[in-house]
Amino acid sequence: MKGNILTIMKKELKRLLGDKRILINAVLLPGILIYVMYSFMGYALAGMFAPDAAPLQIAAVHMPTSVSQMFEAAALPYIDIDATDVAEIADIKSLIAAKEFELLIVFPADFDTMVDAFDIKSQTTTAPNIAVFYNSTDSDSERVYAQVAAMLDSYEATLANKFDVNGGDEVYNLASEKDRSGQVFSSLMPLLLTILLFSGCMAIAPESIAGEKERGTLSTLLVTPLRRSELALGKIFAITIVGTLSAISSTIGTILSLPQLTGGASDGLPLFYTMGDYLLLGIVVLSTVLLFVSLMSILSAFAESIKEAQTYMTPLMIVVMLAGVTGMFGGAAEQPLVYLIPVYNSVQCMNAVFSFEVVQLHVAITVVSNLVYCGALAFILTKMFNSERVMFSR
């Protein structure tokens, strides 16, 4: 029995490892692509916390000498604001809310004197409070706020908790509810939508071409008077329609579940999206589905069975997930040329829609480039249908 098992094992290993397609797609590519994906995520995370090249903008009111020395040691430049200049203080708060200024720190007048005079055991007096205004949806503002808060906490510990940071009733996080909502949805939805779109197409595309090759019905179609270019386009369009319906269903279900999804985790963030936002999202989704279908049709035409087609699509799925992960790190890309990169461009457009930072030019470049890629892939699929070696290999 052991000899038979070893014989079968050797035979199967020789068949599997001797097939270059299986060796590359099932053994080599997954490891390589996973390594690339996790390496990219590491670089992306490092980039999120790397200091910005632009100098930080920090303003301070009544900055005491004791704290200013700490700022100098930490190489944190700041500008002094007169406490009586109410208009300038209000302007700085507005700039922080608009992500154009990083931090505003307001100390009580005579802070050092108040700290020295404060008795922690006293029941009648309150500790002096330092107000630090920031924007949690601005990465630079959030980063410098964390740095300053940690620095003040350390200083407070040396004084036996004689003052508070943001201990009053004011709203210190100046990010608007719309910005906070956009930050949450833009970090979740591009990856989720991309996976849903790909999964919906993957469920039907292999069946249309590889499935018919496996059953032998595609051979019958190829010998009919029907032009093979028409056959290729007909299959692409049919799969696209079904894939789009699947994508629409998944998208609607996801959107409807968002209030419940965020209700428990994000204080019930409301939705601020308009019909124009959903329309742009729908255009990007449609062009993305068409691109996925075209790619999968090419892979299905190479395959001899549904299982083999799905094996070919596994590396593509990892690449799609890698592109989807990019939507979780920061805002949408600003360089127009990156919107020529397939799949990545769709993810960045989705990110822009959900974060309320849509640039019409970027959406146009994405949709047009996706359609051009689809046209090229359809041409390649037609050539494959004209190849007897590809269509009738068994």
C-alpha positions as semicolon CSV with decimal commas, in nm:
position;residue;x (nm);y (nm);z (nm)
1;M;0,000;0,000;0,000
2;K;0,281;0,237;0,088
3;G;0,444;0,168;-0,248
4;N;0,122;0,256;-0,434
5;I;0,085;0,577;-0,234
6;L;0,442;0,677;-0,315
7;T;0,388;0,592;-0,683
8;I;0,075;0,810;-0,696
9;M;0,253;1,088;-0,510
10;K;0,545;1,082;-0,755
11;K;0,311;1,079;-1,051
12;E;0,107;1,372;-0,922
13;L;0,414;1,574;-0,826
14;K;0,568;1,511;-1,168
15;R;0,245;1,620;-1,337
16;L;0,195;1,930;-1,123
17;L;0,553;2,051;-1,101
18;G;0,622;1,955;-1,461
19;D;0,346;2,187;-1,584
20;K;0,504;2,532;-1,609
21;R;0,167;2,708;-1,595
22;I;0,069;2,540;-1,268
23;L;0,418;2,586;-1,127
24;I;0,418;2,959;-1,198
25;N;0,055;3,040;-1,110
26;A;0,005;2,810;-0,812
27;V;0,351;2,799;-0,657
28;L;0,564;3,098;-0,751
29;L;0,327;3,389;-0,815
30;P;0,123;3,376;-0,489
31;G;0,436;3,398;-0,274
32;I;0,586;3,673;-0,487
33;L;0,265;3,877;-0,497
34;I;0,198;3,839;-0,125
35;Y;0,553;3,953;-0,053
36;V;0,501;4,254;-0,279
37;M;0,165;4,333;-0,119
38;Y;0,291;4,324;0,239
39;S;0,606;4,513;0,146
40;F;0,394;4,780;-0,018
41;M;0,171;4,801;0,290
42;G;0,481;4,848;0,505
43;Y;0,606;5,131;0,285
44;A;0,258;5,287;0,279
45;L;0,232;5,277;0,658
46;A;0,578;5,427;0,690
47;G;0,476;5,701;0,448
48;M;0,170;5,784;0,655
49;F;0,381;5,870;0,958
50;A;0,676;6,025;0,776
51;P;0,712;6,399;0,833
52;D;0,581;6,626;0,563
53;A;0,833;6,828;0,365
54;A;0,630;7,145;0,425
55;P;0,696;7,321;0,759
56;L;0,433;7,272;1,025
57;Q;0,214;7,569;1,112
58;I;0,163;7,603;1,486
59;A;0,022;7,905;1,665
60;A;0,032;7,968;2,040
61;V;-0,143;8,210;2,272
62;H;0,028;8,303;2,602
63;M;0,314;8,057;2,537
64;P;0,498;8,029;2,874
65;T;0,876;8,020;2,891
66;S;0,878;7,672;3,048
67;V;0,691;7,518;2,755
68;S;0,859;7,724;2,482
69;Q;1,192;7,571;2,582
70;M;1,042;7,226;2,526
71;F;0,919;7,332;2,182
72;E;1,266;7,455;2,090
73;A;1,423;7,129;2,207
74;A;1,175;6,935;1,996
75;A;1,239;7,161;1,692
76;L;0,875;7,265;1,675
77;P;0,851;7,624;1,546
78;Y;0,545;7,829;1,636
79;I;0,410;8,181;1,603
80;D;0,285;8,389;1,895
81;I;-0,072;8,518;1,871
82;D;-0,204;8,806;2,078
83;A;-0,487;8,685;2,302
84;T;-0,683;9,001;2,228
85;D;-0,681;8,935;1,854
86;V;-1,004;8,734;1,852
87;A;-1,041;8,757;1,474
88;E;-0,700;8,603;1,404
89;I;-0,765;8,321;1,649
90;A;-1,097;8,248;1,478
91;D;-0,925;8,256;1,138
92;I;-0,665;8,004;1,253
93;K;-0,938;7,772;1,378
94;S;-1,106;7,797;1,038
95;L;-0,776;7,717;0,865
96;I;-0,730;7,413;1,089
97;A;-1,080;7,294;1,001
98;A;-0,992;7,341;0,631
99;K;-0,665;7,142;0,675
100;E;-0,453;7,448;0,594
101;F;-0,308;7,494;0,945
102;E;-0,193;7,230;1,191
103;L;-0,231;7,341;1,552
104;L;-0,347;7,620;1,783
105;I;-0,243;7,607;2,150
106;V;-0,407;7,844;2,397
107;F;-0,247;7,872;2,742
108;P;-0,407;8,061;3,031
109;A;-0,249;8,397;3,103
110;D;0,031;8,366;3,363
111;F;0,032;7,989;3,315
112;D;0,352;7,928;3,511
113;T;0,227;8,135;3,803
114;M;-0,107;7,950;3,806
115;V;0,073;7,613;3,800
116;D;0,295;7,713;4,094
117;A;-0,003;7,840;4,291
118;F;-0,231;7,541;4,223
119;D;-0,277;7,298;4,510
120;I;-0,368;6,951;4,384
121;K;-0,541;6,875;4,716
122;S;-0,763;7,181;4,690
123;Q;-1,133;7,113;4,639
124;T;-1,226;7,469;4,545
125;T;-0,989;7,548;4,260
126;T;-0,944;7,380;3,922
127;A;-0,619;7,308;3,745
128;P;-0,523;7,547;3,463
129;N;-0,630;7,404;3,126
130;I;-0,435;7,414;2,799
131;A;-0,660;7,415;2,491
132;V;-0,505;7,240;2,188
133;F;-0,709;7,275;1,868
134;Y;-0,638;7,030;1,584
135;N;-0,800;6,838;1,296
136;S;-0,806;6,459;1,332
137;T;-0,870;6,409;0,959
138;D;-0,550;6,593;0,864
139;S;-0,255;6,354;0,906
140;D;-0,008;6,637;0,978
141;S;-0,238;6,798;1,233
142;E;-0,310;6,464;1,401
143;R;0,061;6,379;1,413
144;V;0,178;6,710;1,563
145;Y;-0,114;6,706;1,809
146;A;-0,006;6,363;1,934
147;Q;0,352;6,488;1,967
148;V;0,253;6,803;2,158
149;A;0,004;6,617;2,378
150;A;0,269;6,360;2,473
151;M;0,518;6,639;2,544
152;L;0,271;6,825;2,767
153;D;0,170;6,503;2,943
154;S;0,534;6,436;3,027
155;Y;0,574;6,791;3,156
156;E;0,254;6,756;3,359
157;A;0,385;6,438;3,522
158;T;0,691;6,626;3,648
159;L;0,461;6,883;3,812
160;A;0,237;6,631;3,988
161;N;-0,062;6,685;3,756
162;K;-0,095;7,058;3,816
163;F;-0,262;7,136;3,481
164;D;-0,493;6,973;3,224
165;V;-0,479;6,939;2,844
166;N;-0,813;6,987;2,665
167;G;-0,997;6,951;2,991
168;G;-1,266;7,208;2,918
169;D;-1,603;7,181;2,746
170;E;-1,485;7,328;2,415
171;V;-1,463;7,125;2,093
172;Y;-1,091;7,088;2,031
173;N;-1,105;6,854;1,731
174;L;-1,197;7,098;1,454
175;A;-1,253;6,834;1,186
176;S;-1,605;6,868;1,048
177;E;-1,852;6,582;1,071
178;K;-1,843;6,558;0,691
179;D;-1,465;6,523;0,690
180;R;-1,474;6,257;0,960
181;S;-1,743;6,069;0,772
182;G;-1,541;6,089;0,449
183;Q;-1,227;5,968;0,625
184;V;-1,401;5,657;0,755
185;F;-1,577;5,564;0,431
186;S;-1,280;5,640;0,204
187;S;-1,060;5,408;0,409
188;L;-1,309;5,119;0,391
189;M;-1,515;5,140;0,075
190;P;-1,257;5,134;-0,211
191;L;-1,110;4,802;-0,095
192;L;-1,450;4,655;-0,018
193;L;-1,604;4,764;-0,348
194;T;-1,306;4,644;-0,552
195;I;-1,325;4,299;-0,395
196;L;-1,702;4,284;-0,448
197;L;-1,668;4,383;-0,814
198;F;-1,393;4,131;-0,878
199;S;-1,575;3,851;-0,695
200;G;-1,895;3,917;-0,888
201;C;-1,715;3,897;-1,222
202;M;-1,508;3,595;-1,117
203;A;-1,825;3,402;-1,036
204;I;-1,947;3,416;-1,396
205;A;-1,659;3,489;-1,635
206;P;-1,486;3,146;-1,622
207;E;-1,814;2,971;-1,695
208;S;-1,877;3,167;-2,015
209;I;-1,557;3,073;-2,201
210;A;-1,357;2,812;-2,008
211;G;-1,679;2,634;-1,912
212;E;-1,790;2,607;-2,273
213;K;-1,444;2,486;-2,377
214;E;-1,459;2,222;-2,107
215;R;-1,804;2,102;-2,219
216;G;-1,713;2,118;-2,587
217;T;-1,994;2,360;-2,676
218;L;-1,755;2,641;-2,769
219;S;-1,621;2,431;-3,058
220;T;-1,972;2,420;-3,204
221;L;-2,002;2,797;-3,188
222;L;-1,665;2,846;-3,354
223;V;-1,759;2,644;-3,663
224;T;-2,077;2,844;-3,725
225;P;-2,080;3,134;-3,976
226;L;-2,073;3,376;-3,682
227;R;-1,765;3,600;-3,690
228;R;-1,534;3,526;-3,402
229;S;-1,494;3,894;-3,320
230;E;-1,870;3,910;-3,273
231;L;-1,858;3,603;-3,054
232;A;-1,583;3,758;-2,840
233;L;-1,760;4,092;-2,800
234;G;-2,094;3,927;-2,736
235;K;-1,949;3,726;-2,451
236;I;-1,770;4,029;-2,304
237;F;-2,083;4,241;-2,311
238;A;-2,305;3,967;-2,171
239;I;-2,065;3,898;-1,885
240;T;-2,033;4,273;-1,824
241;I;-2,409;4,312;-1,791
242;V;-2,439;4,028;-1,543
243;G;-2,127;4,143;-1,359
244;T;-2,264;4,498;-1,341
245;L;-2,593;4,373;-1,199
246;S;-2,398;4,179;-0,938
247;A;-2,188;4,487;-0,864
248;I;-2,496;4,709;-0,834
249;S;-2,658;4,463;-0,594
250;S;-2,343;4,440;-0,382
251;T;-2,292;4,817;-0,387
252;I;-2,649;4,893;-0,283
253;G;-2,631;4,639;-0,004
254;T;-2,302;4,787;0,116
255;I;-2,429;5,145;0,106
256;L;-2,749;5,054;0,288
257;S;-2,551;4,878;0,560
258;L;-2,311;5,169;0,618
259;P;-2,526;5,356;0,875
260;Q;-2,559;5,037;1,082
261;L;-2,195;4,946;1,026
262;T;-2,066;5,282;1,147
263;G;-2,337;5,331;1,410
264;G;-2,154;5,114;1,658
265;A;-1,799;5,205;1,565
266;S;-1,803;5,569;1,464
267;D;-2,077;5,738;1,666
268;G;-2,331;5,690;1,387
269;L;-2,157;5,896;1,120
270;P;-2,414;6,032;0,874
271;L;-2,387;6,014;0,495
272;F;-2,319;6,339;0,307
273;Y;-2,305;6,198;-0,048
274;T;-2,518;6,343;-0,326
275;M;-2,667;6,187;-0,639
276;G;-2,376;6,340;-0,833
277;D;-2,130;6,148;-0,613
278;Y;-2,320;5,823;-0,668
279;L;-2,333;5,890;-1,043
280;L;-1,955;5,938;-1,062
281;L;-1,908;5,626;-0,852
282;G;-2,137;5,432;-1,085
283;I;-1,941;5,541;-1,394
284;V;-1,612;5,434;-1,237
285;V;-1,765;5,104;-1,122
286;L;-1,902;5,028;-1,470
287;S;-1,567;5,090;-1,641
288;T;-1,395;4,880;-1,373
289;V;-1,634;4,589;-1,423
290;L;-1,575;4,603;-1,798
291;L;-1,199;4,593;-1,737
292;F;-1,228;4,298;-1,498
293;V;-1,447;4,108;-1,744
294;S;-1,203;4,170;-2,031
295;L;-0,907;4,049;-1,824
296;M;-1,094;3,741;-1,704
297;S;-1,209;3,659;-2,056
298;I;-0,847;3,652;-2,173
299;L;-0,750;3,419;-1,888
300;S;-1,055;3,198;-1,949
301;A;-0,965;3,166;-2,317
302;F;-0,622;3,033;-2,218
303;A;-0,771;2,783;-1,973
304;E;-0,908;2,442;-2,064
305;S;-1,147;2,417;-1,769
306;I;-1,325;2,633;-1,514
307;K;-1,091;2,519;-1,239
308;E;-0,787;2,611;-1,445
309;A;-0,936;2,952;-1,526
310;Q;-0,994;3,018;-1,156
311;T;-0,634;2,918;-1,087
312;Y;-0,515;3,178;-1,338
313;M;-0,737;3,442;-1,175
314;T;-0,595;3,393;-0,825
315;P;-0,281;3,602;-0,889
316;L;-0,499;3,866;-1,055
317;M;-0,720;3,873;-0,744
318;I;-0,414;3,936;-0,525
319;V;-0,309;4,224;-0,752
320;V;-0,662;4,369;-0,731
321;M;-0,655;4,342;-0,352
322;L;-0,317;4,512;-0,345
323;A;-0,458;4,801;-0,548
324;G;-0,762;4,813;-0,319
325;V;-0,542;4,838;-0,009
326;T;-0,392;5,162;-0,145
327;G;-0,725;5,331;-0,081
328;M;-0,678;5,283;0,293
329;F;-0,372;5,507;0,315
330;G;-0,426;5,880;0,288
331;G;-0,624;6,072;0,029
332;A;-0,653;6,017;-0,345
333;A;-0,346;6,059;-0,564
334;E;-0,292;6,406;-0,710
335;Q;-0,077;6,324;-1,015
336;P;-0,299;6,280;-1,325
337;L;-0,061;6,025;-1,482
338;V;-0,120;5,766;-1,209
339;Y;-0,482;5,748;-1,323
340;L;-0,359;5,565;-1,632
341;I;-0,269;5,262;-1,414
342;P;-0,551;5,006;-1,446
343;V;-0,739;4,907;-1,129
344;Y;-0,528;5,147;-0,919
345;N;-0,694;5,437;-1,100
346;S;-1,041;5,307;-1,014
347;V;-0,950;5,266;-0,647
348;Q;-0,813;5,620;-0,631
349;C;-1,128;5,759;-0,795
350;M;-1,344;5,574;-0,543
351;N;-1,128;5,713;-0,265
352;A;-1,176;6,065;-0,404
353;V;-1,555;6,022;-0,424
354;F;-1,587;5,895;-0,068
355;S;-1,351;6,160;0,072
356;F;-1,528;6,447;-0,115
357;E;-1,212;6,531;-0,313
358;V;-1,323;6,445;-0,666
359;V;-1,126;6,591;-0,955
360;Q;-1,325;6,562;-1,278
361;L;-1,010;6,527;-1,488
362;H;-0,896;6,225;-1,286
363;V;-1,233;6,054;-1,329
364;A;-1,226;6,123;-1,704
365;I;-0,872;5,985;-1,740
366;T;-0,970;5,674;-1,544
367;V;-1,284;5,597;-1,742
368;V;-1,130;5,668;-2,084
369;S;-0,814;5,468;-2,008
370;N;-1,021;5,174;-1,878
371;L;-1,227;5,175;-2,198
372;V;-0,912;5,187;-2,411
373;Y;-0,767;4,891;-2,219
374;C;-1,094;4,704;-2,266
375;G;-1,083;4,768;-2,641
376;A;-0,727;4,636;-2,660
377;L;-0,817;4,328;-2,455
378;A;-1,123;4,263;-2,673
379;F;-0,898;4,276;-2,979
380;I;-0,661;4,026;-2,816
381;L;-0,955;3,799;-2,728
382;T;-1,070;3,808;-3,091
383;K;-0,724;3,702;-3,206
384;M;-0,733;3,419;-2,952
385;F;-1,070;3,303;-3,084
386;N;-0,916;3,296;-3,432
387;S;-0,635;3,072;-3,306
388;E;-0,719;2,704;-3,347
389;R;-0,434;2,609;-3,114
390;V;-0,576;2,817;-2,829
391;M;-0,943;2,731;-2,879
392;F;-0,915;2,359;-2,944
393;S;-0,623;2,261;-2,717
394;R;-0,725;1,981;-2,486
